[in-house]
Amino acid sequence: MSSNISSCGTVNNNNSLGDSGGSCGDLSLSHFVVAVSRLSPSDPDFQAVIAKVVEDALDDPNLFVFSELLALPQIKSAPLVLQEKLKLFAFKTFKDYKADDTYGALTQNQMTKLRQLTLISLAEKRRVIPYAELLQALGLSDTRQLADIVMTSIYQGIIAAKMDQAAANLEVHYAIGRDLAPTASTSSDVEGTSGSSILDLSAIRATLSQWVDASDKLLATIDERTNMIQSTASQVLIRTECFQSQLKTAHEFVRQEIDAGILQCDEPSRPQQVHPSLEGFFMGGRGFGQLSPSEMHRGPNPKRYKSTRRGNHYYPW
């Protein structure tokens, strides 16, 4: 049996009717829907052909939704075991398959796909799933097999997840949705007739309700933080304005004291008055020699240092 690589990067057998692929999944579904729609229950080989089409659809590694196939009248005319097998992949999990022998044998590709669909179902309910729970739900014996299933699912884009080996958990960030299982309804106002089948939206309602509650809490937290920041900014602005006002008042008071002659202010460009001995000390004694102990106590000897008086400042040169 020869194989070829499809445009989506997956390997398909030549006898498969499915065309793989990312958006390839939609192309595959459309292909199978068209193939089934062309069949007529009155054809003598109808059951064999529709069984072949359904098996190829279940073997397609990129097809994970089957509601459109189940809605076709040709499928409803197919053998019951074939309908139940298609419903297994549409709505149920690997645990359901192991608990019931009526589905018949599955190929290796179908076993892998059913495990992937089970992984999607678990990811819809929890974002952190322990390895032990995954191994039990998928019917696997070791984490290496689990890693193969997870990595294949990530590569195909049906989930986005991270395997935490230290904590032995799978952290799920994204997962595609599965088909919604129909539930019997006796209400005559749904779909217009009594006993019609409607989609079970209770899980979606519960999820959306949780999302709304979480969003409300997040918005309340954001509003609280925003109000706190605004209050802090207002207090800082008030303190800044108060400080600027006090500083301006202090400047005016000092200016008035200077104008009245009460305070004397040296020119800012001139250095503060420094005793020649200290000035020589700060300059490292360059040009002044070493101060004697008596000079350090009484000040420098005027005969030893030549100083020039400039204003109120002394410059020893």
C-alpha positions, 0 to 999 in steps of 0.5 A: 500500500503506497502513501503520499504526503498531503498538502497539510504535511500528513501522510495519507493512504492512497485508498483514503477518500479524505483530503487532509489539512488544517483548514484541511479538516473543513475540506475533508468534511466537505469532501465526505459530505459530498461523497455521502450525498451522492449515494442512494439507499436504493443502490445494491452496493449502498451499504458497502460504499457508505461503510467505506466512506465512513471508515475513511472519514474516521481514518482521516487524521485531520477530521474531528467533527462529524455532525454534518455527516450524521445529519445526512439522510444517507447516514440515517439509512446506513447500518445501525452499527455504523451510525453508532460508530460515527456517534462514538467519534462525534460525541463520546470518549475512549472510555465509552468505547472500552465500556461497549463492544458494539462499536466493533474494532478500530484501526490504529488511526481511529484509536489515535483519533478517539484518544485525541477527541477524548483529550479535547473533551478533557481540555474543555472542562479543565485547564490543568490535567494530571498525567494520571488522569490522562493516562486512565482516560486515554487507556495508555500505560506510560507517559511516553505514549501520552507525550506522542498523543499530545505532541501530535495534537499540538502539531495538528492544531487541535490543542495548544498545551504545555507538558509540565514534567516536574508537576506531571500535569498538562497545562492546556491553553487552547482546544478546538470544540467538539460536536454538540450531542443532541438530547431528546426534547418533548417540548413542542416549541423547540424545532416546532415538533414534539420529540425533536432532537435539540443540541445540549447547550447546558454545558455551553451556558455554564461555561459562558456563565462562568466566563461572565462571572470571571469577567465581572470580577476582573472588571471590578478589580480593574476599577478598584485599582484605577480608583486607587491610582487616581486617588494616589495621584490626586494626593501627590498633586495636592502635596506638590502644589502645597510644596510649591506654594511654601517654596514660593513663600519662602523665596519671597520672604528671603528676598524681602529680608535681603532687600531690607538689608537684614540678610546679606547674600554673596554673589552666587558665582563667588566661592564661600570664604575659606581660611587660607590654611583650610584652602591649602588643606583642601587642595592637598597642600599644593604650593603651600607646604606642610602646615605645622601643628601651631599653624593648624591650631592658630592658623597660618603664619602670614609671613610664610604665605603670601595672600591676596585679599579680594573682597571678603575672600582670601586667595593664597598666591 
